[in-house]
Amino acid sequence: MLSWVVTFLVIALIAGILGFGGIAGASVEIAKMIFFIAVILFLVSAVVGLLRGRTRV
C-alpha cells in the first residue's frame, strides 16, 4: 500500500511541475487517503498481535 502512496505522490509532483493542478490535487488526496488507511491497518495489526501474544515453541 505504501508503494501506491509513493506512486500517487510522484504523479502529483510531475503533474504539479507540468501545471496540471487538478490532477496534482486529486493525486495528493488519494495518496493521503491510502496512507491513512495503511496506518490504520498497521495499528490494528499491531494491537491484534499484542493481544494474541507470542506462542511458546
N, CA, C and O atoms as a Maestro MAE file, in Angstrom:
{
 s_m_m2io_version
 :::
 2.0.0
}

f_m_ct {
 s_m_title
 :::
 protein
 m_atom[228] {
  # First column is atom index #
  i_m_mmod_type
  r_m_x_coord
  r_m_y_coord
  r_m_z_coord
  i_m_residue_number
  s_m_chain_name
  s_m_pdb_residue_name
  s_m_pdb_atom_name
  i_m_atomic_number
  :::
  1 25 0.817 -1.195 0.000 1 A "MET " " N  " 7
  2 3 0.000 0.000 0.000 1 A "MET " " CA " 6
  3 2 0.861 1.260 0.000 1 A "MET " " C  " 6
  4 15 0.525 2.262 -0.631 1 A "MET " " O  " 8
  5 25 1.958 1.187 0.710 2 A "LEU " " N  " 7
  6 3 2.795 2.383 0.752 2 A "LEU " " CA " 6
  7 2 3.449 2.662 -0.595 2 A "LEU " " C  " 6
  8 15 3.795 3.805 -0.892 2 A "LEU " " O  " 8
  9 25 3.618 1.633 -1.403 3 A "SER " " N  " 7
  10 3 4.148 1.876 -2.748 3 A "SER " " CA " 6
  11 2 3.130 2.640 -3.593 3 A "SER " " C  " 6
  12 15 3.507 3.432 -4.457 3 A "SER " " O  " 8
  13 25 1.845 2.404 -3.347 4 A "TRP " " N  " 7
  14 3 0.805 3.172 -4.038 4 A "TRP " " CA " 6
  15 2 0.870 4.635 -3.637 4 A "TRP " " C  " 6
  16 15 0.691 5.526 -4.468 4 A "TRP " " O  " 8
  17 25 1.131 4.880 -2.341 5 A "VAL " " N  " 7
  18 3 1.237 6.261 -1.858 5 A "VAL " " CA " 6
  19 2 2.371 6.981 -2.568 5 A "VAL " " C  " 6
  20 15 2.212 8.112 -3.026 5 A "VAL " " O  " 8
  21 25 3.517 6.315 -2.656 6 A "VAL " " N  " 7
  22 3 4.667 6.922 -3.327 6 A "VAL " " CA " 6
  23 2 4.356 7.165 -4.804 6 A "VAL " " C  " 6
  24 15 4.730 8.198 -5.359 6 A "VAL " " O  " 8
  25 25 3.674 6.214 -5.436 7 A "THR " " N  " 7
  26 3 3.315 6.371 -6.847 7 A "THR " " CA " 6
  27 2 2.419 7.588 -7.057 7 A "THR " " C  " 6
  28 15 2.657 8.387 -7.962 7 A "THR " " O  " 8
  29 25 1.395 7.729 -6.227 8 A "PHE " " N  " 7
  30 3 0.495 8.865 -6.374 8 A "PHE " " CA " 6
  31 2 1.195 10.189 -6.053 8 A "PHE " " C  " 6
  32 15 0.884 11.215 -6.657 8 A "PHE " " O  " 8
  33 25 2.129 10.170 -5.116 9 A "LEU " " N  " 7
  34 3 2.869 11.397 -4.818 9 A "LEU " " CA " 6
  35 2 3.776 11.792 -5.980 9 A "LEU " " C  " 6
  36 15 3.916 12.976 -6.287 9 A "LEU " " O  " 8
  37 25 4.385 10.810 -6.622 10 A "VAL " " N  " 7
  38 3 5.217 11.099 -7.790 10 A "VAL " " CA " 6
  39 2 4.351 11.642 -8.921 10 A "VAL " " C  " 6
  40 15 4.741 12.594 -9.597 10 A "VAL " " O  " 8
  41 25 3.185 11.048 -9.132 11 A "ILE " " N  " 7
  42 3 2.265 11.555 -10.149 11 A "ILE " " CA " 6
  43 2 1.868 12.988 -9.830 11 A "ILE " " C  " 6
  44 15 1.795 13.827 -10.728 11 A "ILE " " O  " 8
  45 25 1.609 13.275 -8.553 12 A "ALA " " N  " 7
  46 3 1.236 14.633 -8.151 12 A "ALA " " CA " 6
  47 2 2.371 15.617 -8.401 12 A "ALA " " C  " 6
  48 15 2.138 16.731 -8.869 12 A "ALA " " O  " 8
  49 25 3.599 15.208 -8.089 13 A "LEU " " N  " 7
  50 3 4.744 16.095 -8.308 13 A "LEU " " CA " 6
  51 2 4.938 16.392 -9.790 13 A "LEU " " C  " 6
  52 15 5.148 17.540 -10.180 13 A "LEU " " O  " 8
  53 25 4.866 15.358 -10.606 14 A "ILE " " N  " 7
  54 3 5.042 15.557 -12.050 14 A "ILE " " CA " 6
  55 2 3.915 16.413 -12.612 14 A "ILE " " C  " 6
  56 15 4.160 17.311 -13.417 14 A "ILE " " O  " 8
  57 25 2.685 16.142 -12.196 15 A "ALA " " N  " 7
  58 3 1.547 16.928 -12.678 15 A "ALA " " CA " 6
  59 2 1.649 18.380 -12.212 15 A "ALA " " C  " 6
  60 15 1.310 19.302 -12.955 15 A "ALA " " O  " 8
  61 25 2.115 18.578 -10.981 16 A "GLY " " N  " 7
  62 3 2.277 19.941 -10.474 16 A "GLY " " CA " 6
  63 2 3.340 20.711 -11.234 16 A "GLY " " C  " 6
  64 15 3.167 21.895 -11.521 16 A "GLY " " O  " 8
  65 25 4.426 20.055 -11.558 17 A "ILE " " N  " 7
  66 3 5.504 20.708 -12.313 17 A "ILE " " CA " 6
  67 2 5.029 21.080 -13.715 17 A "ILE " " C  " 6
  68 15 5.378 22.137 -14.241 17 A "ILE " " O  " 8
  69 25 4.223 20.193 -14.316 18 A "LEU " " N  " 7
  70 3 3.742 20.447 -15.672 18 A "LEU " " CA " 6
  71 2 2.524 21.380 -15.708 18 A "LEU " " C  " 6
  72 15 2.078 21.769 -16.787 18 A "LEU " " O  " 8
  73 25 1.988 21.740 -14.543 19 A "GLY " " N  " 7
  74 3 0.908 22.712 -14.488 19 A "GLY " " CA " 6
  75 2 -0.492 22.126 -14.451 19 A "GLY " " C  " 6
  76 15 -1.470 22.853 -14.627 19 A "GLY " " O  " 8
  77 25 -0.601 20.839 -14.229 20 A "PHE " " N  " 7
  78 3 -1.919 20.214 -14.127 20 A "PHE " " CA " 6
  79 2 -2.341 20.197 -12.657 20 A "PHE " " C  " 6
  80 15 -2.170 19.191 -11.968 20 A "PHE " " O  " 8
  81 25 -2.887 21.304 -12.187 21 A "GLY " " N  " 7
  82 3 -3.224 21.452 -10.769 21 A "GLY " " CA " 6
  83 2 -4.311 20.515 -10.303 21 A "GLY " " C  " 6
  84 15 -4.250 20.004 -9.184 21 A "GLY " " O  " 8
  85 25 -5.304 20.279 -11.137 22 A "GLY " " N  " 7
  86 3 -6.406 19.403 -10.746 22 A "GLY " " CA " 6
  87 2 -5.960 17.976 -10.540 22 A "GLY " " C  " 6
  88 15 -6.342 17.328 -9.565 22 A "GLY " " O  " 8
  89 25 -5.151 17.489 -11.460 23 A "ILE " " N  " 7
  90 3 -4.638 16.121 -11.346 23 A "ILE " " CA " 6
  91 2 -3.706 16.012 -10.148 23 A "ILE " " C  " 6
  92 15 -3.724 15.013 -9.429 23 A "ILE " " O  " 8
  93 25 -2.893 17.037 -9.936 24 A "ALA " " N  " 7
  94 3 -1.962 17.020 -8.809 24 A "ALA " " CA " 6
  95 2 -2.726 16.998 -7.489 24 A "ALA " " C  " 6
  96 15 -2.380 16.240 -6.583 24 A "ALA " " O  " 8
  97 25 -3.762 17.825 -7.378 25 A "GLY " " N  " 7
  98 3 -4.551 17.860 -6.146 25 A "GLY " " CA " 6
  99 2 -5.263 16.549 -5.888 25 A "GLY " " C  " 6
  100 15 -5.306 16.074 -4.753 25 A "GLY " " O  " 8
  101 25 -5.825 15.960 -6.938 26 A "ALA " " N  " 7
  102 3 -6.513 14.680 -6.785 26 A "ALA " " CA " 6
  103 2 -5.537 13.582 -6.385 26 A "ALA " " C  " 6
  104 15 -5.864 12.737 -5.552 26 A "ALA " " O  " 8
  105 25 -4.345 13.586 -6.968 27 A "SER " " N  " 7
  106 3 -3.348 12.565 -6.636 27 A "SER " " CA " 6
  107 2 -2.890 12.690 -5.192 27 A "SER " " C  " 6
  108 15 -2.680 11.683 -4.515 27 A "SER " " O  " 8
  109 25 -2.735 13.910 -4.721 28 A "VAL " " N  " 7
  110 3 -2.329 14.115 -3.328 28 A "VAL " " CA " 6
  111 2 -3.418 13.622 -2.378 28 A "VAL " " C  " 6
  112 15 -3.113 12.993 -1.365 28 A "VAL " " O  " 8
  113 25 -4.673 13.898 -2.690 29 A "GLU " " N  " 7
  114 3 -5.767 13.443 -1.831 29 A "GLU " " CA " 6
  115 2 -5.847 11.923 -1.806 29 A "GLU " " C  " 6
  116 15 -6.063 11.335 -0.746 29 A "GLU " " O  " 8
  117 25 -5.677 11.283 -2.949 30 A "ILE " " N  " 7
  118 3 -5.694 9.822 -2.997 30 A "ILE " " CA " 6
  119 2 -4.529 9.263 -2.189 30 A "ILE " " C  " 6
  120 15 -4.691 8.288 -1.455 30 A "ILE " " O  " 8
  121 25 -3.354 9.880 -2.324 31 A "ALA " " N  " 7
  122 3 -2.176 9.414 -1.576 31 A "ALA " " CA " 6
  123 2 -2.406 9.552 -0.075 31 A "ALA " " C  " 6
  124 15 -2.038 8.662 0.692 31 A "ALA " " O  " 8
  125 25 -3.011 10.657 0.350 32 A "LYS " " N  " 7
  126 3 -3.287 10.851 1.779 32 A "LYS " " CA " 6
  127 2 -4.261 9.800 2.287 32 A "LYS " " C  " 6
  128 15 -4.070 9.235 3.364 32 A "LYS " " O  " 8
  129 25 -5.304 9.540 1.508 33 A "MET " " N  " 7
  130 3 -6.312 8.571 1.920 33 A "MET " " CA " 6
  131 2 -5.693 7.177 2.048 33 A "MET " " C  " 6
  132 15 -5.932 6.487 3.039 33 A "MET " " O  " 8
  133 25 -4.913 6.763 1.071 34 A "ILE " " N  " 7
  134 3 -4.279 5.445 1.117 34 A "ILE " " CA " 6
  135 2 -3.289 5.367 2.277 34 A "ILE " " C  " 6
  136 15 -3.182 4.328 2.928 34 A "ILE " " O  " 8
  137 25 -2.562 6.460 2.540 35 A "PHE " " N  " 7
  138 3 -1.605 6.475 3.645 35 A "PHE " " CA " 6
  139 2 -2.317 6.272 4.981 35 A "PHE " " C  " 6
  140 15 -1.866 5.479 5.808 35 A "PHE " " O  " 8
  141 25 -3.418 6.976 5.197 36 A "PHE " " N  " 7
  142 3 -4.119 6.829 6.472 36 A "PHE " " CA " 6
  143 2 -4.758 5.454 6.611 36 A "PHE " " C  " 6
  144 15 -4.825 4.919 7.717 36 A "PHE " " O  " 8
  145 25 -5.226 4.873 5.513 37 A "ILE " " N  " 7
  146 3 -5.749 3.511 5.566 37 A "ILE " " CA " 6
  147 2 -4.624 2.545 5.942 37 A "ILE " " C  " 6
  148 15 -4.836 1.635 6.743 37 A "ILE " " O  " 8
  149 25 -3.439 2.733 5.375 38 A "ALA " " N  " 7
  150 3 -2.300 1.873 5.700 38 A "ALA " " CA " 6
  151 2 -1.901 2.014 7.171 38 A "ALA " " C  " 6
  152 15 -1.577 1.019 7.820 38 A "ALA " " O  " 8
  153 25 -1.922 3.229 7.695 39 A "VAL " " N  " 7
  154 3 -1.577 3.444 9.109 39 A "VAL " " CA " 6
  155 2 -2.604 2.770 10.010 39 A "VAL " " C  " 6
  156 15 -2.238 2.134 10.998 39 A "VAL " " O  " 8
  157 25 -3.874 2.904 9.683 40 A "ILE " " N  " 7
  158 3 -4.927 2.281 10.492 40 A "ILE " " CA " 6
  159 2 -4.793 0.764 10.465 40 A "ILE " " C  " 6
  160 15 -4.914 0.111 11.502 40 A "ILE " " O  " 8
  161 25 -4.542 0.197 9.283 41 A "LEU " " N  " 7
  162 3 -4.365 -1.253 9.196 41 A "LEU " " CA " 6
  163 2 -3.136 -1.716 9.972 41 A "LEU " " C  " 6
  164 15 -3.158 -2.784 10.584 41 A "LEU " " O  " 8
  165 25 -2.071 -0.926 9.952 42 A "PHE " " N  " 7
  166 3 -0.880 -1.269 10.731 42 A "PHE " " CA " 6
  167 2 -1.190 -1.275 12.224 42 A "PHE " " C  " 6
  168 15 -0.798 -2.196 12.940 42 A "PHE " " O  " 8
  169 25 -1.891 -0.251 12.688 43 A "LEU " " N  " 7
  170 3 -2.221 -0.178 14.114 43 A "LEU " " CA " 6
  171 2 -3.118 -1.332 14.536 43 A "LEU " " C  " 6
  172 15 -2.911 -1.920 15.598 43 A "LEU " " O  " 8
  173 25 -4.106 -1.660 13.721 44 A "VAL " " N  " 7
  174 3 -4.977 -2.794 14.040 44 A "VAL " " CA " 6
  175 2 -4.166 -4.080 14.100 44 A "VAL " " C  " 6
  176 15 -4.356 -4.896 15.002 44 A "VAL " " O  " 8
  177 25 -3.269 -4.263 13.149 45 A "SER " " N  " 7
  178 3 -2.432 -5.454 13.130 45 A "SER " " CA " 6
  179 2 -1.533 -5.508 14.366 45 A "SER " " C  " 6
  180 15 -1.347 -6.575 14.951 45 A "SER " " O  " 8
  181 25 -0.977 -4.369 14.765 46 A "ALA " " N  " 7
  182 3 -0.109 -4.328 15.940 46 A "ALA " " CA " 6
  183 2 -0.890 -4.658 17.207 46 A "ALA " " C  " 6
  184 15 -0.399 -5.399 18.058 46 A "ALA " " O  " 8
  185 25 -2.088 -4.121 17.340 47 A "VAL " " N  " 7
  186 3 -2.896 -4.382 18.531 47 A "VAL " " CA " 6
  187 2 -3.294 -5.860 18.587 47 A "VAL " " C  " 6
  188 15 -3.214 -6.481 19.647 47 A "VAL " " O  " 8
  189 25 -3.714 -6.415 17.470 48 A "VAL " " N  " 7
  190 3 -4.087 -7.831 17.441 48 A "VAL " " CA " 6
  191 2 -2.874 -8.695 17.764 48 A "VAL " " C  " 6
  192 15 -2.994 -9.685 18.485 48 A "VAL " " O  " 8
  193 25 -1.718 -8.334 17.242 49 A "GLY " " N  " 7
  194 3 -0.503 -9.087 17.557 49 A "GLY " " CA " 6
  195 2 -0.151 -9.036 19.019 49 A "GLY " " C  " 6
  196 15 0.287 -10.038 19.586 49 A "GLY " " O  " 8
  197 25 -0.334 -7.880 19.649 50 A "LEU " " N  " 7
  198 3 -0.053 -7.768 21.082 50 A "LEU " " CA " 6
  199 2 -1.062 -8.550 21.920 50 A "LEU " " C  " 6
  200 15 -0.703 -9.155 22.930 50 A "LEU " " O  " 8
  201 25 -2.315 -8.534 21.499 51 A "LEU " " N  " 7
  202 3 -3.347 -9.248 22.260 51 A "LEU " " CA " 6
  203 2 -3.181 -10.765 22.157 51 A "LEU " " C  " 6
  204 15 -3.467 -11.488 23.111 51 A "LEU " " O  " 8
  205 25 -2.724 -11.238 21.015 52 A "ARG " " N  " 7
  206 3 -2.541 -12.677 20.850 52 A "ARG " " CA " 6
  207 2 -1.312 -13.166 21.590 52 A "ARG " " C  " 6
  208 15 -1.266 -14.312 22.036 52 A "ARG " " O  " 8
  209 25 -0.325 -12.309 21.722 53 A "GLY " " N  " 7
  210 3 0.887 -12.699 22.429 53 A "GLY " " CA " 6
  211 2 1.732 -13.643 21.599 53 A "GLY " " C  " 6
  212 15 1.385 -13.995 20.472 53 A "GLY " " O  " 8
  213 25 2.836 -14.039 22.176 54 A "ARG " " N  " 7
  214 3 3.729 -14.969 21.495 54 A "ARG " " CA " 6
  215 2 3.402 -16.387 21.919 54 A "ARG " " C  " 6
  216 15 3.071 -16.647 23.076 54 A "ARG " " O  " 8
  217 25 3.497 -17.274 20.989 55 A "THR " " N  " 7
  218 3 3.265 -18.676 21.322 55 A "THR " " CA " 6
  219 2 4.593 -19.326 21.698 55 A "THR " " C  " 6
  220 15 5.636 -18.987 21.139 55 A "THR " " O  " 8
  221 25 4.553 -20.233 22.621 56 A "ARG " " N  " 7
  222 3 5.760 -20.930 23.052 56 A "ARG " " CA " 6
  223 2 6.006 -22.106 22.143 56 A "ARG " " C  " 6
  224 15 5.079 -22.825 21.770 56 A "ARG " " O  " 8
  225 25 7.249 -22.297 21.791 57 A "VAL " " N  " 7
  226 3 7.593 -23.392 20.880 57 A "VAL " " CA " 6
  227 2 8.260 -24.499 21.647 57 A "VAL " " C  " 6
  228 15 8.630 -25.518 21.064 57 A "VAL " " O  " 8
  :::
 }
 m_bond[227] {
  # First column is bond index #
  i_m_from
  i_m_to
  i_m_order
  :::
  1 1 2 1
  2 2 3 1
  3 3 4 2
  4 3 5 1
  5 5 6 1
  6 6 7 1
  7 7 8 2
  8 7 9 1
  9 9 10 1
  10 10 11 1
  11 11 12 2
  12 11 13 1
  13 13 14 1
  14 14 15 1
  15 15 16 2
  16 15 17 1
  17 17 18 1
  18 18 19 1
  19 19 20 2
  20 19 21 1
  21 21 22 1
  22 22 23 1
  23 23 24 2
  24 23 25 1
  25 25 26 1
  26 26 27 1
  27 27 28 2
  28 27 29 1
  29 29 30 1
  30 30 31 1
  31 31 32 2
  32 31 33 1
  33 33 34 1
  34 34 35 1
  35 35 36 2
  36 35 37 1
  37 37 38 1
  38 38 39 1
  39 39 40 2
  40 39 41 1
  41 41 42 1
  42 42 43 1
  43 43 44 2
  44 43 45 1
  45 45 46 1
  46 46 47 1
  47 47 48 2
  48 47 49 1
  49 49 50 1
  50 50 51 1
  51 51 52 2
  52 51 53 1
  53 53 54 1
  54 54 55 1
  55 55 56 2
  56 55 57 1
  57 57 58 1
  58 58 59 1
  59 59 60 2
  60 59 61 1
  61 61 62 1
  62 62 63 1
  63 63 64 2
  64 63 65 1
  65 65 66 1
  66 66 67 1
  67 67 68 2
  68 67 69 1
  69 69 70 1
  70 70 71 1
  71 71 72 2
  72 71 73 1
  73 73 74 1
  74 74 75 1
  75 75 76 2
  76 75 77 1
  77 77 78 1
  78 78 79 1
  79 79 80 2
  80 79 81 1
  81 81 82 1
  82 82 83 1
  83 83 84 2
  84 83 85 1
  85 85 86 1
  86 86 87 1
  87 87 88 2
  88 87 89 1
  89 89 90 1
  90 90 91 1
  91 91 92 2
  92 91 93 1
  93 93 94 1
  94 94 95 1
  95 95 96 2
  96 95 97 1
  97 97 98 1
  98 98 99 1
  99 99 100 2
  100 99 101 1
  101 101 102 1
  102 102 103 1
  103 103 104 2
  104 103 105 1
  105 105 106 1
  106 106 107 1
  107 107 108 2
  108 107 109 1
  109 109 110 1
  110 110 111 1
  111 111 112 2
  112 111 113 1
  113 113 114 1
  114 114 115 1
  115 115 116 2
  116 115 117 1
  117 117 118 1
  118 118 119 1
  119 119 120 2
  120 119 121 1
  121 121 122 1
  122 122 123 1
  123 123 124 2
  124 123 125 1
  125 125 126 1
  126 126 127 1
  127 127 128 2
  128 127 129 1
  129 129 130 1
  130 130 131 1
  131 131 132 2
  132 131 133 1
  133 133 134 1
  134 134 135 1
  135 135 136 2
  136 135 137 1
  137 137 138 1
  138 138 139 1
  139 139 140 2
  140 139 141 1
  141 141 142 1
  142 142 143 1
  143 143 144 2
  144 143 145 1
  145 145 146 1
  146 146 147 1
  147 147 148 2
  148 147 149 1
  149 149 150 1
  150 150 151 1
  151 151 152 2
  152 151 153 1
  153 153 154 1
  154 154 155 1
  155 155 156 2
  156 155 157 1
  157 157 158 1
  158 158 159 1
  159 159 160 2
  160 159 161 1
  161 161 162 1
  162 162 163 1
  163 163 164 2
  164 163 165 1
  165 165 166 1
  166 166 167 1
  167 167 168 2
  168 167 169 1
  169 169 170 1
  170 170 171 1
  171 171 172 2
  172 171 173 1
  173 173 174 1
  174 174 175 1
  175 175 176 2
  176 175 177 1
  177 177 178 1
  178 178 179 1
  179 179 180 2
  180 179 181 1
  181 181 182 1
  182 182 183 1
  183 183 184 2
  184 183 185 1
  185 185 186 1
  186 186 187 1
  187 187 188 2
  188 187 189 1
  189 189 190 1
  190 190 191 1
  191 191 192 2
  192 191 193 1
  193 193 194 1
  194 194 195 1
  195 195 196 2
  196 195 197 1
  197 197 198 1
  198 198 199 1
  199 199 200 2
  200 199 201 1
  201 201 202 1
  202 202 203 1
  203 203 204 2
  204 203 205 1
  205 205 206 1
  206 206 207 1
  207 207 208 2
  208 207 209 1
  209 209 210 1
  210 210 211 1
  211 211 212 2
  212 211 213 1
  213 213 214 1
  214 214 215 1
  215 215 216 2
  216 215 217 1
  217 217 218 1
  218 218 219 1
  219 219 220 2
  220 219 221 1
  221 221 222 1
  222 222 223 1
  223 223 224 2
  224 223 225 1
  225 225 226 1
  226 226 227 1
  227 227 228 2
  :::
 }
}
